[in-house]
Amino acid sequence: MSKKKLSIAIVGAGMGGLAVAATLRRVGVEVNVYEQAERFLRVGAGIQMLPNSSRVLRGIGVEEQLRKVSFEPYSHLNRVWDTGEIKRELPMPESLYGAPFLCTHRADLHEALYSVLPPQIVHLGKKLVGLDPVGNGVELRFADGTKVRADAVIGADGVHSRVRDIIVGPDAPLHKGRIAYRAVFEASLMGGDEIAPSRTKWWGPDRHIVIYYTTPNRSHLYFVTSVPEDARWMTEESWSAKGDVEELRTAYDGFHPEVQMVLNACPDCHKWAILEREPLPHWSDGRVALLGDACHPMTPYMAQGAATSIEDAAVLARCISALEGDDIERAFRNYEANRKPRTSRIQAISSANTWMSGGNDDPTWLYGYDAWNVPLMDASEATTADVTSA
């Protein structure tokens, strides 16, 4: 008699949810994805896939599709806010870490991940309201009154994770008084002028702005900022709240002419609160586990939020495959043991906003990480693991 396939329900169809659906299918797991949104929207935001995450995308099978719609920057460039002096530049040819550095539109990455999944396994309009253990599995209850059962559940439902609230308990996100403006717009609005062919971060005394192209022909560009804001302002991480473009320009008064050129050309922008959470004591409870922002949300300052969720997807699939699906709870513990040291380190550095601001520290530990091949440890061995080895 053939062995019954392990079935896993994934809550959340963002980057992490779709990525783990793809990696689990590669190792023979039956998956279904449940997303509360009624439809996918093309939100105006860019995203960076540095080599540590683009390497995972290669294994999923979407690298070539992404290359066709992405800009490949010359370097990771850091400049002083007003003079333009170079603080640090890291050229990023594909040969450096064996995978490309891709800057693209978030919707194009999302579409690429969605394209490798059978559409019938992604269920929209499914807002999770409860999880209940049932025999050797879990029952999911949704706001529309429907219920489904699976052998296990993965909560990939973001910084406001309902799954996390159920298995760990509710906790308020930390708003440290910073907000971000962002926009994607047509480069032609700059009147024929161009920005540097790098992903450039302009470092000011108490604020910064990151700017890069999002298309291979440089027809569109993106920027995202971090500026101080009264912490009484919105505490919801809304991707759709409109910002005041004149306020934005004022906030960057005195910055380098290249920054001024971009902001003066920008027709409108969005604004959202930058939220953080402390590292969780545990990522799983029995047959329910967390992934991505649901368990290790981080500031966008290292461009590693979506990247680490994509890394999670590869390692989780490997942990389940290694046990042949026979002990899902142990697989979840092993997944946490192998991922938590690394994500906690990235969270801390990202929160401090010091990455690549200067110095000559070797970034290989971050960009050279290979989620498909890094040695895996058993959770029982992890208590003495060196955090810096993750």
Residue pairs with C-beta under 8 A, 6 or more apart in sequence:
5 28
5 29
5 30
5 325
6 28
6 29
6 30
6 151
6 152
6 320
6 325
6 328
7 29
7 30
7 31
7 32
7 137
7 150
7 151
7 152
8 24
8 29
8 30
8 31
8 32
8 150
8 151
8 152
8 153
8 154
9 31
9 32
9 33
9 34
9 138
9 140
9 148
9 150
9 152
9 153
9 154
10 17
10 20
10 21
10 31
10 32
10 33
10 34
10 153
10 154
10 156
11 17
11 33
11 34
11 128
11 140
11 153
11 154
11 155
11 156
11 157
11 162
11 163
12 33
12 34
12 35
12 155
12 156
12 157
12 158
12 161
12 294
13 33
13 34
13 35
13 37
13 40
13 114
13 122
13 124
14 110
14 156
14 157
14 158
14 292
14 293
14 306
14 309
15 47
15 106
15 109
15 110
15 113
15 292
15 306
15 309
15 310
16 156
16 291
16 292
16 293
16 294
16 306
16 309
16 310
16 312
16 313
17 33
17 35
17 154
17 156
17 157
17 291
17 292
18 33
18 110
18 113
18 114
18 117
18 122
19 56
19 60
19 113
19 309
19 310
19 313
19 314
20 31
20 154
20 156
20 291
20 312
20 313
20 316
20 317
21 31
21 33
21 117
21 121
21 122
22 60
22 61
22 113
22 116
22 117
22 313
23 56
23 59
23 60
23 313
23 314
23 316
23 317
24 31
24 313
24 316
24 317
24 320
25 31
25 117
26 59
26 60
26 317
27 317
27 318
27 320
27 321
28 321
28 325
29 317
29 320
29 325
31 121
32 121
32 122
32 123
32 148
32 150
33 117
33 121
33 122
33 123
34 123
34 126
34 128
34 140
34 142
34 148
35 122
35 123
35 124
35 125
35 126
36 125
36 126
36 127
36 128
36 143
36 157
37 124
37 125
38 124
38 125
39 124
40 107
40 110
40 114
40 124
41 107
42 105
42 107
43 106
43 107
43 239
43 240
44 182
44 183
44 184
44 270
45 105
45 106
45 182
45 184
45 222
45 224
45 239
45 270
46 103
46 104
46 105
46 106
46 182
46 184
46 212
46 214
46 222
46 224
47 103
47 104
47 105
47 106
47 109
47 303
47 306
48 101
48 102
48 103
48 199
48 212
48 303
48 307
49 57
49 66
49 70
49 100
49 101
49 102
49 103
49 104
49 109
49 306
49 307
50 92
50 101
50 303
50 304
50 307
50 366
50 367
51 92
51 94
51 96
51 97
51 98
51 99
51 100
51 101
51 367
51 368
52 97
52 99
52 307
52 311
52 366
52 367
52 368
52 369
52 370
52 371
53 306
53 307
53 308
53 310
53 311
54 63
54 66
54 99
54 100
54 101
54 102
55 97
55 98
55 99
55 370
55 371
55 372
56 310
56 311
56 313
56 314
56 371
56 372
57 63
57 66
57 112
57 310
58 99
59 314
59 372
60 113
60 116
61 116
62 112
62 113
62 115
62 116
63 100
65 112
65 115
66 102
66 104
66 108
66 109
66 112
67 100
67 102
67 216
68 216
69 104
69 105
69 108
69 215
69 216
70 102
70 103
70 104
70 108
70 214
70 215
70 216
71 102
71 103
71 104
71 212
71 213
71 214
71 215
71 216
71 218
72 94
72 100
72 101
72 102
72 103
72 216
73 92
73 101
73 103
73 197
73 198
73 199
73 212
73 213
74 91
74 92
74 196
74 197
74 198
75 89
75 90
75 91
75 92
75 198
75 199
76 89
76 90
76 92
76 101
76 198
76 199
76 356
77 86
77 89
77 90
77 196
77 198
77 199
77 200
77 201
78 86
78 87
78 88
78 89
78 200
78 201
78 203
78 356
78 357
78 358
79 85
79 86
79 87
79 200
79 201
79 202
79 203
79 256
80 86
80 87
80 202
80 203
81 202
81 203
81 204
81 205
81 208
81 254
81 255
81 256
81 259
82 204
82 254
82 255
82 256
83 256
84 256
84 258
87 203
87 357
87 358
88 356
88 357
88 358
88 359
89 198
90 356
90 363
92 101
94 100
94 101
96 367
97 364
97 367
97 368
98 368
101 199
103 199
103 212
103 213
103 214
103 222
104 214
104 215
105 184
105 214
105 215
105 220
105 222
109 306
114 122
125 144
126 142
126 143
126 144
126 146
127 142
127 143
127 144
127 162
128 140
128 141
128 142
128 143
128 157
128 162
128 163
129 141
129 142
129 143
129 162
130 140
130 141
130 166
131 138
131 139
131 140
131 141
131 153
131 163
131 166
131 167
131 288
132 138
132 139
132 141
133 139
133 286
133 287
134 149
136 151
137 149
137 150
137 151
137 152
137 287
138 149
138 150
138 151
138 152
138 153
138 287
138 288
139 147
139 148
139 149
140 147
140 148
140 149
140 150
140 153
141 147
142 148
151 287
151 328
152 287
152 288
152 289
152 328
152 332
153 163
153 287
153 288
153 289
154 163
154 288
154 289
154 290
154 291
154 316
155 161
155 162
155 163
155 164
155 167
155 288
155 289
155 290
155 291
155 294
155 295
156 290
156 291
156 292
156 294
156 309
157 163
157 164
157 294
158 237
158 292
158 293
158 294
158 297
159 173
159 237
159 275
159 277
159 293
159 294
159 297
160 173
160 237
161 290
161 293
161 294
161 295
163 288
163 290
163 294
164 280
164 290
164 294
164 295
165 171
166 288
167 284
167 285
167 288
167 290
168 280
168 281
168 282
168 285
168 290
171 277
171 278
173 235
173 237
173 275
173 276
173 277
173 297
174 275
174 276
174 277
174 278
175 231
175 235
175 273
175 274
175 275
176 231
176 274
176 276
177 228
177 229
177 230
177 231
178 226
178 227
178 228
178 229
178 273
178 274
179 226
179 227
179 229
179 233
179 234
179 271
179 272
179 273
179 274
180 224
180 225
180 226
180 227
180 271
180 272
180 273
180 274
180 300
181 223
181 224
181 225
181 227
181 243
181 248
181 251
181 269
181 270
181 271
182 222
182 223
182 224
182 225
182 269
182 270
182 271
182 272
183 222
183 223
183 266
183 267
183 268
183 269
183 270
184 214
184 220
184 221
184 222
185 220
185 221
185 265
185 266
185 267
186 219
186 220
187 194
187 213
187 218
187 219
187 220
187 221
188 219
189 265
189 266
189 267
190 261
190 262
190 265
191 265
193 261
194 218
195 211
195 212
195 213
195 221
195 258
195 261
195 262
196 258
197 213
197 218
198 212
199 210
199 211
199 212
200 210
200 211
200 212
200 258
201 208
201 209
201 210
201 356
202 208
202 209
202 210
202 211
202 255
202 256
202 259
203 357
204 252
204 255
206 227
206 228
207 225
207 226
207 227
207 228
207 251
207 252
208 225
208 226
208 301
208 353
209 223
209 224
209 225
209 252
209 255
209 259
210 223
210 224
210 225
211 221
211 222
211 223
211 258
211 259
211 262
212 221
212 222
212 223
213 220
213 221
213 222
214 220
214 221
214 222
221 262
223 262
223 263
223 266
224 300
225 248
225 251
225 252
226 274
226 299
226 300
226 301
226 353
227 251
229 273
233 273
234 241
234 272
234 273
235 273
235 275
236 273
237 272
237 273
237 275
238 272
238 273
239 270
239 272
240 270
241 270
241 271
241 272
242 268
242 269
242 270
242 271
243 268
243 269
243 270
243 271
244 269
244 271
245 263
245 266
245 267
245 268
245 269
248 263
248 266
248 269
249 260
249 263
249 264
252 259
252 260
252 263
274 299
274 300
275 297
276 297
276 298
276 299
276 347
276 351
277 297
279 296
279 340
279 343
279 344
279 347
280 290
280 295
280 296
282 336
283 289
283 290
283 295
283 332
283 335
283 336
283 339
283 340
284 290
284 329
284 332
284 333
284 335
284 336
286 329
287 328
287 329
287 332
289 316
289 332
289 335
289 336
291 309
291 312
291 313
291 316
292 305
292 306
292 308
292 309
292 312
293 305
293 309
295 343
296 308
296 340
296 343
296 344
296 346
296 347
297 305
298 304
298 305
298 308
298 343
298 346
298 347
298 350
298 351
299 350
299 351
299 353
300 350
301 350
301 351
301 353
301 355
302 346
302 349
302 350
302 355
302 366
304 346
304 350
304 366
308 342
308 343
308 346
310 371
311 339
311 342
311 369
311 371
312 335
312 339
312 343
314 371
314 372
315 335
315 338
315 339
315 371
315 374
315 376
316 331
316 332
316 335
316 339
318 371
318 372
318 376
319 331
319 332
319 334
319 335
319 338
319 376
320 328
320 331
320 335
322 331
322 334
322 376
323 330
323 331
323 334
325 331
330 379
333 379
334 376
334 377
334 378
334 379
336 379
337 377
337 378
337 379
337 381
337 382
337 385
338 374
338 376
338 377
338 382
338 390
339 390
341 382
341 385
341 386
341 387
341 389
341 390
342 369
342 387
342 390
344 387
345 387
345 388
345 390
346 366
349 355
356 363
365 388
377 385
